[in-house]
Amino acid sequence: MTIRVILDIPATPATREAVLACLKQALPTTRAYAGCEALELLVNQDDPGNVVVYEQWQSRAHYEAYRAFRAETGFSAAFRALFPNPPSVRVLDIEQTYP
């Protein structure tokens, strides 16, 4: 079952550019990972320090395999070191689609 993932990153004015640069380098690998169907990097207009990654995955299993890959390579720990508070991760089922 297709899922959506929202990664809400609390960057600060001091870390925003480093966070964006890191994501812009890393996200092509994410998009190419098995099961990733769509990916967007978003910045909140009302709070430029708020960076969001919106992801669509074929299944929760695909997403969990990807997370394990990022943890194994050390990327997750290095990325989290860029900001004082951990990001919020929400894994969502699609209840209804309205065309």
C-alpha positions as CSV (number, residue, x, y, z in Angstrom):
1,M,0.0,0.0,0.0
2,T,1.4,3.4,-1.0
3,I,2.3,5.6,2.0
4,R,3.3,9.3,2.4
5,V,6.1,10.4,4.7
6,I,6.5,14.0,6.0
7,L,9.9,14.8,7.4
8,D,9.6,18.1,9.3
9,I,13.0,19.6,9.9
10,P,13.5,22.4,12.5
11,A,16.4,24.2,11.0
12,T,17.6,27.5,12.4
13,P,18.7,30.6,10.6
14,A,22.3,29.5,11.3
15,T,21.8,26.0,10.0
16,R,19.2,26.4,7.2
17,E,21.7,26.7,4.3
18,A,23.7,23.7,5.5
19,V,20.5,21.6,5.9
20,L,19.3,22.6,2.4
21,A,22.7,21.9,0.9
22,C,22.9,18.5,2.6
23,L,19.4,17.6,1.4
24,K,20.0,18.7,-2.1
25,Q,23.0,16.4,-2.3
26,A,21.3,13.5,-0.6
27,L,17.8,13.5,-2.0
28,P,18.7,12.3,-5.5
29,T,19.9,9.0,-3.9
30,T,16.6,8.9,-1.9
31,R,14.6,9.3,-5.1
32,A,16.5,6.6,-6.8
33,Y,16.0,4.2,-3.9
34,A,13.8,1.2,-4.6
35,G,10.2,2.0,-3.7
36,C,10.5,5.8,-3.7
37,E,7.8,7.1,-6.0
38,A,7.9,10.8,-5.4
39,L,9.9,13.3,-3.4
40,E,9.7,17.1,-2.8
41,L,11.9,19.5,-0.8
42,L,9.7,22.3,0.6
43,V,10.4,25.4,2.6
44,N,7.7,27.0,4.7
45,Q,6.9,30.6,3.4
46,D,6.0,31.8,6.9
47,D,9.0,30.2,8.6
48,P,12.0,29.8,6.3
49,G,13.8,27.8,8.9
50,N,11.1,25.1,8.6
51,V,12.2,22.7,5.9
52,V,10.0,19.8,4.9
53,V,10.7,16.7,2.8
54,Y,7.5,15.1,1.4
55,E,7.9,11.6,0.2
56,Q,5.8,8.9,-1.4
57,W,6.8,5.3,-1.0
58,Q,5.3,2.0,-2.5
59,S,5.0,0.6,1.0
60,R,6.1,1.0,4.6
61,A,8.6,-1.9,4.1
62,H,10.3,0.1,1.3
63,Y,10.5,3.1,3.5
64,E,11.9,1.2,6.4
65,A,14.5,-0.4,4.2
66,Y,15.6,3.0,3.0
67,R,15.8,4.3,6.6
68,A,18.0,1.3,7.5
69,F,20.2,2.1,4.5
70,R,20.6,5.7,5.7
71,A,21.4,4.6,9.3
72,E,24.0,2.0,8.0
73,T,25.8,4.6,5.9
74,G,26.0,7.1,8.8
75,F,24.0,9.7,7.0
76,S,21.2,9.8,9.5
77,A,23.5,10.6,12.5
78,A,25.5,13.2,10.5
79,F,22.4,14.9,9.2
80,R,20.8,15.1,12.7
81,A,23.9,16.8,14.0
82,L,23.0,19.8,11.9
83,F,20.2,20.9,14.2
84,P,19.5,21.0,17.9
85,N,16.1,19.2,17.8
86,P,15.3,16.0,16.0
87,P,13.0,16.2,13.0
88,S,9.5,15.0,13.2
89,V,8.7,12.0,11.0
90,R,5.1,11.2,10.1
91,V,4.2,8.1,8.1
92,L,0.7,8.4,6.7
93,D,-1.8,6.1,5.0
94,I,-3.9,7.5,2.3
95,E,-7.5,7.4,3.5
96,Q,-9.1,9.1,0.5
97,T,-8.0,10.9,-2.7
98,Y,-10.0,13.7,-4.2
99,P,-9.1,14.3,-7.9
